């Protein structure tokens, strides 16, 4: 039998080494990671005590600051409450004082009225403020009606100028609104009067919204003499001309 040409070569197959190479590569990667971790730990280890100490110091300072803040907030709350109580007490005292002043003024007016009825001429005056009545108007003004009388010389004519100011309470404190402020202008002219027996003096003034009137202090300056007299504030809802 003769030789036969063939393009195939028979080679004996050896064992598969790929799993071995994969295992070797994995082992090498794990070893490199372990070395890197150990190296990083060796570098960071000397700084760990300092970092830990700094962290503890910062935490201690934070606790101190929080305690200080809480104490200051408590102190502020206490002071605010104390100031509120003081303001309330002061306002109560001022209201009571104003009420007593109004009561005293009313009693004095009653005493003067009854003395005139009883005919006590020892304390009679040529001029007298019998009453002062105020009525609110549209626009915030007050219409006043002040009754003036004379007690001595019924035949003479009383002639002169009148001004008045109003005393009361404003923002928890005693306050006075003078003649110029009542007319909202500087050097406001006085109001004239001229009568034989009595006269009703009328006009309008402006009061601050936060002002509580208590009494009216009237000043008369004329030929019959001068007079400064306080009368109780009297407010009316009806027209003062009626």
Buried (B, 14 or more C-beta within 10 A) or exposed (E): EEEEEEEEEEEEEEEEEEEEEEEEEEEEEEEEEEEEEEEEEEEEEEEEEEEEEEEEEEEEEEEEEEEEEEEEEEEEEEEEEEEEEEEEEEBEEBEEBBEEBBEEBBEBBEEBEEBBEEEEEEEBBBBBBBBBBBBEEEEEBBBBBBBBBBEEEEEEEBEBEBBBBBBBBBEBEEBEBEBEBBBEEEEBEBBEBEBEEEBBBEBBBBBEEEBEBBBBBBBBBBEBEEBEBBBBBBEEEEEBEE
